[in-house]
Amino acid sequence: MLMATGWNPLIPGGAHSMSDSVMSVMQAQRRWLVASPDKVPHYINGQKRHGVLDSPDDLAQLASYDEAKGTLAAHPGWHLGFALGPDGTGGHWQGIDFDHVQEKGLADLANTVPGYVERSPSGSGAHAIGYGRHFVTLGSNGTGIEAYAAGRYFTVTEWPIRDGGLVCLAGHVEQVLAPRHGIGRTASASTEQVCVDAKVVTELRSALFHMRADEYDVWYRMGLALKELGDTGRGLWLQWSATSEKFDPKKAERKWAGFEPRDTGYRAVFAEAQKHGWVNPASNAAQPDTVTIDLGSPSPARKLVGRSLAGVAARSIEWLWVGWIPKGYITLFAGETGAGKSTVIGDITARITTGKPWPGEYECPDAWRKPERVLWLGSEDSIEEMTVPRLMACGANLENVIEIQGVTQQGKRNTFSMQDDLEAVSEWLRSARAEGLPFAMLVIDPVTSYLPGQKLRKVDLSDAGQLRTILEPWLRLAQEHNIAIVCVTHFAKDTSRAMLHRVMGSAAFAQTCRSLCAVIEPPATEEYEPGPHEKAMIQVKVNLPEHPGGAWKFSTEKVTVGTDERNGKPITATRPSWDELDTALTPKTAVGPARGPKSRQEPQFAMWLKGLFANKPAGTWLTVDEVKWTAVREGVVSESWWNKHSADHLDKQNPDGTWRCRPKEPPAQKG
């Protein structure tokens, strides 16, 4: 028998046989998954669990116990998983997770939780599984206590601690666990925070964005270091985290909530960035040589320069890719993080450097062009680990891709600046043309990383004047050298705005470019549900006569491009597999006349709301605050989404001074 003073889970094997009751009931359900070694849930067909969790589509892809075990046999190191949530009969599979039982002081809870209890995969925690009514989620908050009745799965180890039968855990969660869980929120909210001024915040942002957020160890340590800054640190860390293709907002929020830093602080960010070659823009080492200006001398008068258009010879537009990328102009590629922008740019680069036909062109000898060169300026991805493998996957001729690694000034290496290094690029382009090896395209990925310089050390992305000052000289450079400049950027997260206005920062970005392409997930319809790897490249704006008149659909596919000589591991990357030019898919048909890509939170919130009220008596009204903050805390929606869209799903009233709500009835049921 387990003692209240300590937590001693039984060791599997020997005399401790598997339960014949709760596990036998679970084994009879089609609710099984498999999870990768890093615990990402997958259906047994190999796809990651996706879409609206607990929806009919999701439940239809869950497997039997035997099917899941069979899949595990072929994947050593993977885990068995069981989906929690509603089963369609009014009941819910429930789960309680105690993490780091001894360290968090949870032995009393782990020893008294009712029902079936087993060891977690780490061996330092416990999972309890039950069945009954829905309850409000207890999410991760640093206490080590979590409880779910929807939208989650548990790894199943089949290492039992005890079996108290299949019981409803809702009452235990609400009466015993919720108060202890609430202590964690209070403690977290009252933790003393370090305050810093705006100058330090700016320097921290500069230091963070000098480093890659893809390296887990650095990403984790920077989060710990910034934790002491509270919401300021959280904002900095999440913004930086979003530069990684691996970024998952919900996972990042949970990770942040669990940070408990010891012996570290925000100054560790500066130290780490300096190891990566960062120089504080405010330091003496980063200052330009002193220039003496005679303030007594009058500034020269500004005079207008003009010409008669009668002497201007008309000329045709030269296209790199007709309808998509013109030479002599700036083209902007925008999209959500992880949408596939860089994969598309990799394929475009491959076609330029080899002369391979563009998507849709017949691969006959006449369709092949003379190979040309590409100048590459990229900071978001590691060149060795991401960019080169991706270009190899797309079939690029790497001899024709030249990377700008930075600049040198007075013998010191420095980062590239679009403010300061325009003439250096122009000189490279002139020399390349003189050698008979001109560049056809310059890639800047992402453009926001290279905006700061000596004149404007901090560029306000919402200031159109500042952005035009930086971008318009590059438009003139593109025209002078007849080169296509392709800038990559992100969409803002506000999906209520039109796609043209979702480009990160001021409208000056979209106004300066002549072609704006967006990489999106195709919209779902009643007849069509896009797969997880299906994408579309859509022309949002083209201020030129030729227009493609639709969107290119494609799928991303992973291929092996080689073997790492250091450790013998395979090197993989993604490439696009082009499908068709869908003439019916336009910015308006894809997202509506005044919206960006449709929010995935709409169906997710509707399903969650239905589950929340499923076991309530008919006509029940809950307080608006209770429903709102439960939805936000569980990661179903953001606070901004709730403020804009919750009224579409809820009836609200204030009969006694407290706002209450309930789901809207379908129109057919309104009397």
C-alpha positions as CSV (number, residue, x, y, z in Angstrom):
1,M,0.0,0.0,0.0
2,L,1.3,3.5,-0.8
3,M,2.1,5.7,2.1
4,A,0.9,9.3,2.4
5,T,4.4,10.6,3.2
6,G,6.1,9.3,0.0
7,W,5.3,8.4,-3.5
8,N,6.4,5.0,-4.6
9,P,4.9,3.8,-7.9
10,L,5.0,0.1,-8.5
11,I,7.7,-1.1,-10.9
12,P,6.1,-2.8,-13.9
13,G,6.7,-6.5,-14.4
14,G,7.1,-9.3,-11.8
15,A,4.1,-9.8,-9.7
16,H,2.4,-6.6,-10.8
17,S,0.2,-7.6,-13.7
18,M,-1.8,-5.3,-15.9
19,S,-5.3,-4.3,-14.7
20,D,-8.1,-6.4,-16.2
21,S,-10.8,-3.7,-15.6
22,V,-10.1,-0.1,-16.6
23,M,-7.5,-1.1,-19.2
24,S,-9.8,-3.7,-20.7
25,V,-12.5,-1.0,-21.1
26,M,-10.0,1.4,-22.6
27,Q,-8.6,-1.3,-25.0
28,A,-12.2,-1.8,-26.3
29,Q,-12.4,1.9,-27.4
30,R,-11.3,3.2,-30.8
31,R,-9.5,6.2,-29.2
32,W,-5.9,5.2,-29.7
33,L,-3.0,7.1,-31.2
34,V,0.8,6.9,-31.3
35,A,3.2,9.6,-30.3
36,S,6.6,10.4,-31.5
37,P,9.6,10.4,-29.1
38,D,9.0,14.1,-28.4
39,K,5.3,13.2,-27.7
40,V,3.7,14.7,-30.8
41,P,0.5,12.8,-31.4
42,H,0.0,11.0,-34.7
43,Y,-2.7,9.0,-36.3
44,I,-1.6,5.5,-37.2
45,N,-1.5,6.5,-40.9
46,G,1.5,8.6,-40.1
47,Q,-0.1,12.0,-40.1
48,K,0.1,14.4,-37.1
49,R,-3.1,14.8,-35.3
50,H,-4.7,17.9,-36.8
51,G,-7.8,19.9,-37.4
52,V,-10.6,20.3,-34.8
53,L,-9.8,17.9,-32.0
54,D,-12.8,15.7,-30.8
55,S,-14.6,16.5,-34.1
56,P,-16.1,13.7,-36.1
57,D,-13.3,13.9,-38.6
58,D,-10.7,13.6,-35.8
59,L,-12.5,10.7,-34.0
60,A,-12.8,8.8,-37.3
61,Q,-9.0,8.7,-37.6
62,L,-8.4,7.2,-34.1
63,A,-7.5,3.6,-34.0
64,S,-8.1,0.4,-32.0
65,Y,-5.7,-0.7,-29.3
66,D,-4.3,-3.5,-31.4
67,E,-3.8,-1.3,-34.5
68,A,-1.9,1.3,-32.4
69,K,0.3,-1.4,-30.8
70,G,1.0,-2.8,-34.2
71,T,2.1,0.6,-35.4
72,L,4.4,1.0,-32.3
73,A,6.1,-2.3,-33.1
74,A,7.5,-0.7,-36.3
75,H,8.5,2.5,-34.5
76,P,10.9,1.9,-31.6
77,G,11.0,4.8,-29.1
78,W,7.4,5.9,-29.9
79,H,4.6,6.0,-27.3
80,L,1.1,4.6,-27.0
81,G,-1.5,7.4,-26.8
82,F,-5.2,7.6,-25.7
83,A,-7.5,10.4,-26.7
84,L,-9.4,12.2,-23.9
85,G,-12.7,13.9,-24.5
86,P,-16.3,13.3,-25.4
87,D,-17.2,9.9,-26.8
88,G,-20.5,10.9,-28.5
89,T,-22.7,9.3,-25.8
90,G,-22.7,12.2,-23.4
91,G,-19.7,11.0,-21.4
92,H,-16.1,12.2,-21.5
93,W,-12.8,10.4,-21.1
94,Q,-10.9,12.3,-18.4
95,G,-7.3,12.6,-17.5
96,I,-5.2,14.0,-14.6
97,D,-1.5,14.6,-14.9
98,F,0.8,15.0,-11.9
99,D,4.3,16.1,-13.2
100,H,7.5,15.8,-11.1
101,V,5.6,14.5,-8.1
102,Q,8.4,14.6,-5.5
103,E,9.9,17.8,-6.7
104,K,6.5,19.6,-6.8
105,G,5.3,18.2,-3.5
106,L,2.4,16.3,-5.0
107,A,2.8,13.0,-3.2
108,D,-0.4,13.5,-1.2
109,L,-2.4,14.1,-4.4
110,A,-0.9,11.3,-6.3
111,N,-1.6,8.9,-3.5
112,T,-5.2,9.8,-3.1
113,V,-6.5,10.4,-6.6
114,P,-9.3,7.9,-7.3
115,G,-9.6,5.5,-10.2
116,Y,-7.0,4.0,-12.4
117,V,-3.5,5.5,-11.9
118,E,-0.3,4.6,-13.8
119,R,3.3,6.0,-14.1
120,S,4.0,8.6,-16.7
121,P,6.7,7.9,-19.3
122,S,9.3,9.9,-17.4
123,G,8.8,7.8,-14.3
124,S,8.6,10.9,-12.1
125,G,4.9,11.6,-12.6
126,A,1.5,9.9,-12.6
127,H,-1.5,9.8,-14.9
128,A,-5.0,9.1,-13.6
129,I,-7.7,8.2,-16.2
130,G,-11.5,8.3,-15.6
131,Y,-14.8,8.6,-17.4
132,G,-17.8,10.9,-16.7
133,R,-18.9,14.5,-17.1
134,H,-17.1,17.4,-18.5
135,F,-15.1,19.8,-16.3
136,V,-13.2,23.0,-16.8
137,T,-9.6,22.3,-17.9
138,L,-6.7,22.8,-15.4
139,G,-3.9,23.8,-17.7
140,S,-0.1,24.0,-17.2
141,N,0.8,26.7,-14.7
142,G,3.9,25.6,-12.9
143,T,2.1,23.6,-10.1
144,G,2.6,20.3,-11.8
145,I,-1.1,19.7,-11.8
146,E,-3.1,19.4,-15.1
147,A,-6.6,18.0,-15.8
148,Y,-8.5,17.6,-19.0
149,A,-11.8,16.2,-20.3
150,A,-11.4,17.4,-23.9
151,G,-8.9,18.3,-26.6
152,R,-6.0,16.4,-25.3
153,Y,-4.4,12.9,-25.3
154,F,-2.3,11.0,-22.7
155,T,0.6,8.8,-23.3
156,V,-0.3,5.3,-21.9
157,T,2.6,3.4,-20.3
158,E,0.6,0.4,-19.0
159,W,2.7,0.7,-15.9
160,P,0.0,0.6,-13.2
161,I,0.3,2.1,-9.7
162,R,-3.3,1.1,-8.7
163,D,-6.7,0.4,-10.2
164,G,-9.7,1.8,-8.3
165,G,-12.1,1.2,-11.2
166,L,-13.4,3.4,-13.9
167,V,-14.8,6.5,-12.0
168,C,-15.7,10.1,-12.8
169,L,-12.9,12.4,-11.8
170,A,-14.8,15.7,-12.3
171,G,-15.7,16.1,-8.6
172,H,-12.1,15.4,-7.5
173,V,-10.8,17.9,-10.0
174,E,-13.2,20.6,-9.0
175,Q,-13.1,20.1,-5.2
176,V,-9.5,18.9,-4.5
177,L,-7.2,19.8,-7.4
178,A,-8.6,23.2,-8.5
179,P,-7.8,25.0,-5.2
180,R,-4.2,23.7,-5.3
181,H,-3.9,24.5,-9.0
182,G,-5.2,28.0,-8.3
183,I,-2.4,28.6,-5.8
184,G,0.0,28.3,-8.7
185,R,-1.8,31.0,-10.6
186,T,-1.8,33.3,-7.6
187,A,1.9,32.7,-6.8
188,S,2.8,33.3,-10.5
189,A,0.9,36.5,-10.6
190,S,2.4,37.9,-7.4
191,T,6.0,36.9,-8.2
192,E,8.2,40.0,-8.0
193,Q,9.2,41.2,-11.5
194,V,12.2,43.1,-12.7
195,C,11.4,46.4,-14.5
196,V,13.5,47.7,-17.3
197,D,13.3,50.8,-19.4
198,A,12.5,51.0,-23.1
199,K,16.2,51.2,-24.1
200,V,16.9,47.9,-22.5
201,V,13.9,46.3,-24.1
202,T,15.1,47.5,-27.5
203,E,18.6,46.1,-26.9
204,L,17.1,42.8,-25.8
205,R,15.1,42.6,-29.0
206,S,18.2,43.3,-31.0
207,A,20.2,40.6,-29.2
208,L,17.5,38.0,-29.5
209,F,16.9,38.5,-33.2
210,H,20.6,38.1,-33.8
211,M,20.3,34.5,-32.7
212,R,18.3,31.6,-34.2
213,A,15.3,30.4,-32.2
214,D,15.5,26.9,-33.8
215,E,18.1,25.6,-31.3
216,Y,16.1,24.2,-28.4
217,D,18.8,24.7,-25.8
218,V,19.2,28.4,-26.6
219,W,15.5,28.9,-27.0
220,Y,14.8,27.4,-23.6
221,R,17.6,29.3,-21.8
222,M,16.5,32.6,-23.2
223,G,13.0,32.0,-22.0
224,L,14.3,31.3,-18.5
225,A,16.4,34.4,-18.6
226,L,13.5,36.6,-19.7
227,K,11.0,35.2,-17.2
228,E,11.9,37.8,-14.6
229,L,10.6,40.6,-16.9
230,G,7.0,39.3,-16.7
231,D,4.8,40.2,-19.6
232,T,7.6,42.3,-21.2
233,G,9.9,39.2,-21.3
234,R,7.0,37.0,-22.5
235,G,6.3,39.3,-25.4
236,L,10.0,39.5,-26.4
237,W,10.4,35.7,-26.1
238,L,7.3,34.8,-28.1
239,Q,8.1,37.4,-30.9
240,W,11.5,35.8,-31.2
241,S,10.2,32.3,-31.0
242,A,7.9,33.0,-33.9
243,T,10.9,33.4,-36.2
244,S,11.4,29.6,-36.1
245,E,9.5,27.3,-38.4
246,K,9.0,25.0,-35.4
247,F,7.0,27.7,-33.6
248,D,3.8,26.5,-32.0
249,P,2.0,29.3,-30.0
250,K,0.2,27.0,-27.6
251,K,3.3,24.9,-26.8
252,A,5.3,28.1,-26.3
253,E,2.7,29.5,-23.9
254,R,2.7,26.3,-21.9
255,K,6.5,26.3,-21.8
256,W,6.6,29.9,-20.6
257,A,4.0,29.2,-17.9
258,G,6.3,26.4,-16.6
259,F,9.5,28.4,-16.5
260,E,11.0,28.6,-12.9
261,P,14.4,30.3,-13.4
262,R,17.2,30.0,-10.9
263,D,20.5,31.9,-11.1
264,T,19.7,33.6,-14.4
265,G,18.2,36.8,-15.6
266,Y,17.7,39.0,-18.6
267,R,21.4,39.9,-18.8
268,A,22.1,36.3,-19.9
269,V,20.5,37.2,-23.2
270,F,23.2,39.8,-23.9
271,A,25.9,37.4,-22.9
272,E,24.6,34.6,-25.2
273,A,24.1,37.0,-28.1
274,Q,27.7,38.3,-27.8
275,K,28.9,34.7,-28.1
276,H,27.0,34.6,-31.5
277,G,28.8,37.8,-32.6
278,W,26.2,40.4,-31.6
279,V,27.4,43.9,-31.0
280,N,25.1,46.2,-29.0
281,P,24.1,49.0,-31.3
282,A,24.3,51.4,-28.4
283,S,27.9,50.5,-27.5
284,N,31.0,52.5,-28.4
285,A,32.2,49.7,-30.6
286,A,29.2,50.0,-32.8
287,Q,29.4,53.8,-33.3
288,P,30.6,55.3,-36.6
289,D,33.6,57.5,-36.8
290,T,33.0,61.0,-35.5
291,V,32.1,63.5,-38.2
292,T,32.5,67.2,-37.6
293,I,29.7,69.3,-39.0
294,D,29.8,73.1,-39.3
295,L,26.5,74.1,-37.9
296,G,27.1,77.7,-38.9
297,S,27.1,76.9,-42.6
298,P,23.7,77.2,-44.3
299,S,22.2,74.0,-45.7
300,P,22.1,73.9,-49.5
301,A,18.7,74.8,-51.0
302,R,16.5,72.0,-52.3
303,K,15.6,72.3,-56.0
304,L,13.1,70.4,-58.1
305,V,14.2,68.1,-60.8
306,G,11.9,67.3,-63.7
307,R,11.6,66.3,-67.4
308,S,9.1,66.2,-70.2
309,L,7.6,62.8,-70.8
310,A,7.7,63.4,-74.6
311,G,11.3,62.4,-74.5
312,V,10.7,59.2,-72.5
313,A,10.9,56.0,-74.5
314,A,8.3,53.4,-73.5
315,R,9.6,49.9,-72.7
316,S,8.1,46.5,-71.9
317,I,8.2,44.7,-68.6
318,E,10.8,42.0,-68.3
319,W,9.5,39.1,-66.2
320,L,11.5,36.6,-64.3
321,W,8.3,34.5,-63.9
322,V,5.4,36.0,-65.9
323,G,2.6,37.3,-63.7
324,W,4.5,36.6,-60.5
325,I,8.0,38.1,-60.3
326,P,9.0,41.1,-62.5
327,K,12.6,42.2,-63.0
328,G,13.4,45.8,-62.0
329,Y,10.9,45.8,-59.2
330,I,10.4,44.6,-55.6
331,T,8.2,41.5,-55.1
332,L,7.0,40.7,-51.6
333,F,6.3,37.1,-50.4
334,A,4.1,37.0,-47.2
335,G,2.4,34.3,-45.2
336,E,1.9,32.8,-41.8
337,T,4.9,31.3,-40.0
338,G,5.5,27.8,-41.3
339,A,3.2,28.4,-44.4
340,G,6.0,27.4,-46.8
341,K,7.3,30.7,-48.0
342,S,10.9,29.7,-47.9
343,T,10.1,26.4,-49.6
344,V,8.6,28.3,-52.5
345,I,11.5,30.7,-52.7
346,G,13.9,27.7,-52.7
347,D,12.1,26.2,-55.7
348,I,12.1,29.6,-57.5
349,T,15.8,29.8,-56.9
350,A,16.3,26.3,-58.3
351,R,14.5,27.2,-61.5
352,I,16.5,30.3,-62.0
353,T,19.9,28.7,-61.3
354,T,19.2,25.7,-63.6
355,G,16.9,27.3,-66.3
356,K,14.2,24.7,-65.5
357,P,10.7,25.6,-66.8
358,W,8.3,27.4,-64.4
359,P,5.3,25.5,-63.1
360,G,2.8,24.9,-65.9
361,E,5.3,25.2,-68.7
362,Y,5.9,22.1,-70.7
363,E,9.3,20.6,-70.0
364,C,10.4,20.7,-73.7
365,P,13.7,22.0,-74.9
366,D,12.2,25.4,-75.8
367,A,10.9,25.9,-72.3
368,W,14.3,25.7,-70.7
369,R,16.1,29.1,-70.2
370,K,19.7,30.1,-69.7
371,P,20.7,29.5,-66.0
372,E,21.2,32.7,-64.0
373,R,22.5,33.6,-60.6
374,V,20.8,34.5,-57.3
375,L,22.2,36.7,-54.6
376,W,21.0,35.4,-51.2
377,L,20.6,37.4,-48.0
378,G,19.0,35.3,-45.2
379,S,19.1,35.3,-41.4
380,E,16.0,33.4,-40.4
381,D,17.2,29.9,-41.3
382,S,20.6,28.3,-40.8
383,I,22.4,28.2,-44.1
384,E,23.9,24.8,-43.4
385,E,21.0,23.1,-41.8
386,M,18.0,24.6,-43.6
387,T,18.8,26.7,-46.7
388,V,21.3,24.5,-48.5
389,P,19.3,21.3,-47.9
390,R,16.2,23.0,-49.1
391,L,17.9,24.3,-52.2
392,M,19.3,20.8,-52.8
393,A,15.9,19.2,-52.4
394,C,14.5,21.6,-55.1
395,G,17.4,20.8,-57.4
396,A,19.2,24.2,-57.4
397,N,22.7,24.7,-58.9
398,L,24.4,25.9,-55.8
399,E,27.3,27.3,-57.9
400,N,24.9,30.0,-59.0
401,V,23.7,30.9,-55.5
402,I,25.9,33.5,-53.7
403,E,25.3,34.2,-50.0
404,I,25.9,37.7,-48.5
405,Q,27.4,36.8,-45.2
406,G,27.6,40.4,-43.8
407,V,29.9,43.4,-44.2
408,T,33.3,44.5,-42.9
409,Q,34.1,48.0,-41.7
410,Q,37.5,49.0,-40.6
411,G,38.5,45.4,-40.3
412,K,35.5,44.5,-38.2
413,R,32.7,42.1,-39.2
414,N,29.2,43.6,-39.0
415,T,25.7,42.7,-39.9
416,F,24.1,43.8,-43.2
417,S,21.9,46.9,-43.3
418,M,19.5,47.9,-46.0
419,Q,20.1,51.5,-45.0
420,D,23.9,51.4,-45.1
421,D,24.9,48.8,-47.6
422,L,23.0,49.6,-50.8
423,E,26.0,50.9,-52.6
424,A,28.0,47.8,-51.7
425,V,25.4,45.6,-53.3
426,S,25.2,47.9,-56.3
427,E,29.0,47.5,-56.7
428,W,28.7,43.7,-56.6
429,L,26.0,43.8,-59.2
430,R,28.0,46.0,-61.5
431,S,31.1,43.8,-61.2
432,A,29.1,40.6,-61.8
433,R,27.6,42.1,-65.0
434,A,31.0,43.3,-66.2
435,E,32.3,39.7,-65.8
436,G,29.3,38.3,-67.8
437,L,27.8,36.7,-64.7
438,P,24.8,39.0,-63.8
439,F,22.4,38.3,-61.0
440,A,18.7,37.8,-61.9
441,M,17.3,37.8,-58.3
442,L,18.2,39.1,-54.9
443,V,16.4,37.3,-52.0
444,I,16.1,39.1,-48.6
445,D,14.6,36.8,-46.0
446,P,13.2,38.2,-43.9
447,V,13.3,41.9,-44.9
448,T,12.5,43.1,-41.4
449,S,15.9,41.7,-40.1
450,Y,17.9,44.1,-42.3
451,L,16.1,47.4,-41.9
452,P,18.0,48.9,-38.9
453,G,21.1,50.9,-39.6
454,Q,23.3,53.8,-38.5
455,K,20.7,56.4,-39.5
456,L,17.7,54.7,-38.0
457,R,18.9,52.2,-35.3
458,K,15.3,51.4,-34.4
459,V,12.9,51.2,-37.3
460,D,9.2,51.6,-36.5
461,L,7.5,49.1,-38.8
462,S,4.3,51.1,-38.5
463,D,6.0,54.3,-39.7
464,A,5.4,54.6,-43.5
465,G,7.9,57.4,-43.8
466,Q,10.7,55.5,-42.3
467,L,10.0,52.4,-44.4
468,R,9.8,54.4,-47.7
469,T,13.1,56.0,-46.9
470,I,14.7,52.6,-46.7
471,L,12.8,50.7,-49.4
472,E,12.6,53.2,-52.3
473,P,16.4,53.3,-52.9
474,W,16.2,49.5,-53.4
475,L,13.5,49.9,-56.0
476,R,15.8,52.3,-57.9
477,L,18.6,49.7,-57.6
478,A,16.3,47.0,-59.0
479,Q,15.6,49.2,-62.0
480,E,19.2,50.2,-62.5
481,H,20.4,46.6,-62.6
482,N,17.3,45.0,-64.0
483,I,17.2,42.5,-61.1
484,A,14.2,41.1,-59.3
485,I,14.3,41.8,-55.5
486,V,12.2,39.3,-53.6
487,C,11.6,40.2,-49.9
488,V,10.1,37.7,-47.5
489,T,8.0,38.8,-44.5
490,H,5.2,37.5,-42.2
491,F,1.5,38.1,-42.0
492,A,0.3,39.9,-38.8
493,K,-2.0,37.6,-36.8
494,D,-5.1,39.7,-37.1
495,T,-7.2,37.6,-39.5
496,S,-10.0,40.2,-39.5
497,R,-8.1,42.4,-41.9
498,A,-7.8,42.0,-45.7
499,M,-4.8,40.0,-46.8
500,L,-3.2,43.0,-48.4
501,H,-3.2,44.8,-45.1
502,R,-2.0,41.9,-43.0
503,V,1.6,42.3,-44.2
504,M,3.7,42.9,-41.0
505,G,4.2,46.6,-40.4
506,S,3.2,49.6,-42.3
507,A,1.3,49.6,-45.6
508,A,4.5,51.0,-47.1
509,F,5.7,47.4,-47.6
510,A,2.8,46.6,-49.8
511,Q,2.8,49.9,-51.6
512,T,6.5,49.8,-52.5
513,C,6.3,46.4,-54.1
514,R,4.8,45.8,-57.5
515,S,3.9,42.2,-56.8
516,L,2.6,40.8,-53.5
517,C,2.3,37.0,-53.3
518,A,0.9,35.2,-50.3
519,V,1.5,31.6,-49.4
520,I,-1.5,30.2,-47.6
521,E,-3.4,27.0,-46.7
522,P,-6.2,26.6,-49.3
523,P,-9.7,27.3,-47.8
524,A,-11.9,24.4,-46.9
525,T,-15.3,24.0,-48.5
526,E,-18.2,21.6,-48.0
527,E,-16.7,19.4,-50.7
528,Y,-13.0,19.8,-50.1
529,E,-10.9,19.6,-47.0
530,P,-7.2,20.4,-47.7
531,G,-4.6,18.0,-46.4
532,P,-1.9,19.1,-43.8
533,H,0.7,19.6,-46.5
534,E,-1.5,21.3,-49.2
535,K,-0.7,25.0,-49.8
536,A,-1.5,27.7,-52.3
537,M,0.5,30.6,-53.7
538,I,-1.9,33.4,-54.5
539,Q,-1.3,36.8,-56.2
540,V,-2.7,39.5,-53.8
541,K,-1.5,42.5,-55.7
542,V,0.2,43.1,-59.0
543,N,0.5,46.7,-60.3
544,L,1.5,45.4,-63.8
545,P,-0.4,44.4,-66.9
546,E,0.1,40.7,-66.7
547,H,-1.9,38.9,-64.0
548,P,-1.8,35.1,-63.4
549,G,-5.6,35.1,-62.7
550,G,-5.7,32.5,-60.0
551,A,-3.5,30.7,-57.5
552,W,-0.9,27.9,-57.8
553,K,-1.8,24.9,-55.6
554,F,1.0,22.8,-54.3
555,S,2.0,20.3,-51.6
556,T,5.1,20.2,-49.6
557,E,7.0,16.9,-49.6
558,K,10.0,15.8,-47.5
559,V,13.0,14.2,-49.3
560,T,16.4,13.0,-48.2
561,V,19.2,15.0,-49.9
562,G,22.3,13.4,-48.3
563,T,24.1,12.2,-45.2
564,D,25.7,14.3,-42.5
565,E,29.4,13.4,-42.6
566,R,29.8,14.2,-38.9
567,N,27.4,11.6,-37.6
568,G,26.0,9.6,-40.5
569,K,22.4,10.9,-40.0
570,P,20.3,11.6,-43.1
571,I,19.7,15.2,-44.2
572,T,16.1,15.9,-45.1
573,A,14.4,19.0,-46.5
574,T,11.0,20.0,-48.1
575,R,10.3,20.9,-51.6
576,P,7.0,21.9,-53.4
577,S,5.2,19.6,-55.7
578,W,3.2,21.9,-58.0
579,D,-0.4,20.9,-58.8
580,E,-2.5,23.3,-60.9
581,L,-3.3,26.9,-61.4
582,D,-6.7,27.3,-59.9
583,T,-8.3,30.2,-61.7
584,A,-11.2,30.2,-59.2
585,L,-9.0,30.8,-56.2
586,T,-8.5,34.5,-55.7
587,P,-7.9,36.7,-52.6
588,K,-11.7,37.3,-52.5
589,T,-12.8,33.7,-53.0
590,A,-10.1,32.4,-50.7
591,V,-10.8,34.6,-47.7
592,G,-13.8,36.8,-48.5
593,P,-13.8,40.5,-49.5
594,A,-12.6,41.9,-46.2
595,R,-10.9,39.1,-44.3
596,G,-7.5,37.5,-44.2
597,P,-7.2,33.7,-44.1
598,K,-10.1,32.4,-42.2
599,S,-9.4,31.8,-38.5
600,R,-9.1,28.2,-37.4
601,Q,-10.5,29.3,-34.1
602,E,-14.1,29.6,-35.4
603,P,-14.8,25.8,-35.6
604,Q,-12.6,25.1,-32.7
605,F,-14.4,27.5,-30.5
606,A,-17.9,26.3,-31.7
607,M,-17.0,22.7,-30.8
608,W,-15.5,23.6,-27.5
609,L,-18.5,25.7,-26.6
610,K,-20.8,22.9,-27.4
611,G,-18.9,20.5,-25.1
612,L,-18.8,23.1,-22.3
613,F,-22.6,23.3,-22.2
614,A,-23.4,19.7,-23.2
615,N,-24.0,18.5,-19.7
616,K,-25.6,21.6,-18.4
617,P,-29.4,21.7,-17.9
618,A,-31.3,23.3,-20.8
619,G,-31.4,27.1,-20.5
620,T,-28.3,27.3,-18.3
621,W,-26.5,30.7,-18.4
622,L,-22.9,31.0,-17.3
623,T,-21.0,34.2,-16.5
624,V,-19.3,35.8,-19.4
625,D,-16.0,36.0,-17.5
626,E,-16.1,32.3,-16.6
627,V,-16.6,31.2,-20.2
628,K,-14.2,33.8,-21.6
629,W,-11.2,33.2,-19.4
630,T,-11.7,29.4,-19.5
631,A,-11.5,29.5,-23.3
632,V,-8.4,31.8,-23.2
633,R,-6.7,29.8,-20.5
634,E,-7.2,26.5,-22.4
635,G,-5.8,28.1,-25.6
636,V,-9.1,27.7,-27.5
637,V,-9.1,31.3,-28.5
638,S,-7.1,34.5,-27.8
639,E,-8.5,37.4,-25.8
640,S,-8.6,39.6,-29.0
641,W,-10.5,36.9,-30.9
642,W,-13.0,36.7,-28.1
643,N,-13.6,40.4,-28.0
644,K,-14.2,40.5,-31.8
645,H,-16.1,37.2,-32.5
646,S,-17.6,35.7,-29.4
647,A,-20.9,37.5,-30.0
648,D,-21.3,35.5,-33.2
649,H,-21.6,32.3,-31.0
650,L,-23.2,33.5,-27.8
651,D,-26.4,35.2,-26.5
652,K,-25.5,37.6,-23.7
653,Q,-27.6,39.4,-21.1
654,N,-27.2,41.3,-17.9
655,P,-30.3,40.8,-15.8
656,D,-28.8,41.3,-12.3
657,G,-25.6,43.4,-12.9
658,T,-23.6,40.4,-14.0
659,W,-23.1,39.6,-17.7
660,R,-24.1,36.0,-18.5
661,C,-24.1,34.0,-21.7
662,R,-25.2,30.8,-23.4
663,P,-24.7,29.4,-27.0
664,K,-26.9,30.9,-29.6
665,E,-29.7,28.6,-30.8
666,P,-29.8,27.6,-34.5
667,P,-32.3,29.8,-36.4
668,A,-34.7,26.9,-36.9
669,Q,-35.1,26.5,-33.1
670,K,-35.8,30.1,-32.4
671,G,-39.4,30.7,-31.6
